[in-house]
Amino acid sequence: MAFFSTSSADYASKIKELTKPTYTSKYGSLITQNLNNILNKKDFSYDFNADPLYQMYREQYSKQGKEAGIDASAVASANTQGYGNSYAVSSAVKANQDVLSQLNDRVPELYSAAQTNYQNQLSNMYAKLNMLTSEENRLYNQYRDRVSDYYSDYANLQSGYSSALGQENWTSEMDYKKQRDTVADQQWQTRFDYQKQRDTVTDQQWQTQFDYQKQRDTVADQQWQSNYDYQRQRDSEAAAQQAAALAYEKQRDQVADSQWQQQYQAALAKAQGTTTVAASTPVAAAPVAAKATSSASKSTSSSSKATSSSSSAAATKAAKQAAVQTSKKADRVR
């Protein structure tokens, strides 16, 4: 079968169309019958009494023997001038027997003819058997040729089917691979575009954060400058307060000195008046009392100065604490 296609379905259809040849013997029964006839044929035997030809000859020779006997009897009677006698009978019997003896001479001939006929029949049976067997073999060989063609066609179609199916599978796999490559390329492009977008967003976020950081650094610088300026102002105010406190302390020292001087003058005056009243008191005691009074006054003045100094120190401390609190408030504002 000459067939070519690139479709495995075409090959599959052709394979389904193939039908394996079957064989039915056309002469099998006749061959079996003839073989049985040969095998069952009896061996040659001859019975001339059962031979139709012998029977035919026997009837023929019997008739001829009778006719010969009659003729011999007639001749014998003629020779004896018509009188019946035993000679005539003997002549008739002898003539009949002579003819019948010719029948016996026919038996070997008939035996040979029967044997030849048997052999011919047997030869004909073998010839018929050989003819039937030869024809059966010819038909069977034709069947085997068809079977061989069937398997050859099947092998060729199966090979073509496998080849076409392999090509189709390769094409399908190639098409699928191309499709998957296209999908992979699209996915890669999608990821790449998304990454570019994310990079752009990241750059924008970084720029925003950088700009904000610059702004915060500017604000921090401004806050530091404000704090620094405020601290300088506070330091100037503290220095002014300290100078004012020192000036005030000096003033208070002057006042204390003046007060001490006044007290001293008053004590001295009082001491002088007491000396006049108590004349019995030695004059030298006045300076001592005055000195004592002066010492007391000085002690009082020192106490006043200490008190004034304590007050000034407390004022200075309070001013410093106020400056610290103001600095802390400024820091919290920043």
CORPESUL-V454360 format. One line per field, one symbol per residue. ss: DSSP state (2 for helix, 1 for strand, 0 for the rest). phi: phi as a letter, one per 40 degrees, with the letter a starting at -180 (. if undefined). burial: I if it has 24 or more other ideal C-beta (glycine too) atoms within 12 Angstrom, else O. A space follows every 50 residues. Layout:
# CORPESUL-V454360
ss: ???
phi: ???
burial: ???
This chain:
# CORPESUL-V454360
ss: 00000002222222222000000000022222222222220000000222 02222222222222222222222222222000000222222222222222 22222222222222222222222222222222222222222222222222 22222222222222222222222222222222222222222222222222 22222222222222222222222222222222222222222222222222 22222222222222222222222222200000022222222222222222 2222222222222222222222222222222220
phi: .caaabbcccccccccccbccbbbccbdccccccccccccccccabbccc cdcccccccccccccccccccccccccccbggccaccccccccccccccc cccccccdcccccccccccccccccccccccccccccccccccccccccc cccccccccccccccccccccccccccccccccccccccccccccccccc cccccccccccccccccccccccccccccccccccccccccccccccccc cccccccccccccccccccccccccccbccccccccdccccccccccccc cccccccccccccccccccccccccccccccccc
burial: OOOOOOOIOOIOOIIOOIOOOOOOOOIOOOIOOIOOOOOOOOOOOOOIOO IOOIOOIIOOIOOOIOOIIOOIIOOIOOOOOOOOOOOIOOIIOOIIOOII OOIOOIIOOIOOOIOOOOOOOOOOIOOOIOOIIOOIOOOOOOOOOOOOOO OOIIOOIOOIIOOIIOOOOOOOOOOOOOOOOOOOOOOOOOOOOOOOOOOO OOOOOOOOOOOOOOOOOOOOOOOOOOOOOOOOOIOOOIOOIOOOIOOOIO OIOOOIOOOIOOIIOOIOOOIOOOOOOOOOOOOOOIOOIIOOIIOOIOOO IOOIIOOIOOOIOOOIOOIOOOIOOOIOOOOOOO
